[in-house]
Structures are given as C-alpha cells and as structure tokens.
Amino acid sequence: MYRSRDNSVLAGVCGGIAQHLGWSSFRLRVVWVLATIFTAFAGVVVYLALWFLMPKAPTEFEPAVLQPWKKVH
C-alpha cells in the first residue's frame, strides 16, 4: 500500500488507501471525515501517522529498463 501520487489532496493517504481497497477516493474521504468527527478527531492522528509511515508510490518511469547494465530486483 502506497500514498497516491495521482489522487492526493493533502498527502495522498486517502487516495492510496482507496486505490488499495478498490474504492472511490471521494467515498473514503467522506468515511474518514465522519470517523474523525465521531472519534474525537482521532482520525487526524491516524492520518498523520499514515503520512509518516506509508511510502510514496513509485513513479511509473523505470530507469533500470533503459539501463540494461543495472540489475532489476
């Protein structure tokens, strides 16, 4: 699971989770906001933690393919 590069409003956390679950990002953001409100803003802490812990999605460009002397793992 990665933070989204294409579907991000703040840090791409909700976009990345939505892509991973196969949901629309709008639906996940609505659920996230409602959960944040009903849990005394614990969603903000979780969002910040995921922003720190989730890696950014890799770019689509693969330079190793264009450089055959580099090994692809």
BELRAGI-V268072 format. One record per residue. N is the residue number from 1. PHI is phi in whole degrees, -180 to 180 (NA if undefined). PSI is psi in radians with two decimals (none if undefined). Layout:
N | PHI | PSI
N | PHI | PSI
This chain:
1 | NA | 2.31
2 | -129 | 2.74
3 | -72 | 2.43
4 | -75 | 2.43
5 | -90 | -0.55
6 | -90 | -0.59
7 | -118 | 1.25
8 | -131 | 2.48
9 | -105 | -0.86
10 | -111 | -1.12
11 | -129 | -0.05
12 | 87 | 0.14
13 | -66 | -0.93
14 | -65 | -0.67
15 | -63 | -0.71
16 | -68 | -0.72
17 | -66 | -0.71
18 | -63 | -0.73
19 | -63 | -0.71
20 | -65 | -0.68
21 | -86 | -0.23
22 | 79 | 0.39
23 | -97 | 2.91
24 | -78 | 2.54
25 | -67 | -0.53
26 | -63 | -0.78
27 | -61 | -0.78
28 | -66 | -0.68
29 | -65 | -0.68
30 | -64 | -0.80
31 | -62 | -0.73
32 | -63 | -0.77
33 | -64 | -0.78
34 | -64 | -0.73
35 | -64 | -0.65
36 | -65 | -0.75
37 | -66 | -0.77
38 | -80 | -0.14
39 | -114 | 0.53
40 | 56 | 0.75
41 | 65 | 0.48
42 | -69 | -0.42
43 | -62 | -0.52
44 | -66 | -0.76
45 | -65 | -0.75
46 | -64 | -0.73
47 | -61 | -0.80
48 | -63 | -0.68
49 | -65 | -0.75
50 | -68 | -0.59
51 | -60 | -0.71
52 | -76 | -0.67
53 | -88 | -0.58
54 | -80 | 2.26
55 | -75 | 2.67
56 | -70 | 2.50
57 | -61 | 2.46
58 | -66 | 2.68
59 | -73 | 2.79
60 | -74 | -0.41
61 | -77 | 2.21
62 | -113 | 1.66
63 | -67 | -0.43
64 | -66 | -0.48
65 | -68 | -0.63
66 | -83 | -0.17
67 | -122 | 1.52
68 | -64 | -0.29
69 | -76 | -0.24
70 | -91 | 2.39
71 | -83 | 2.38
72 | -95 | 2.24
73 | -99 | none
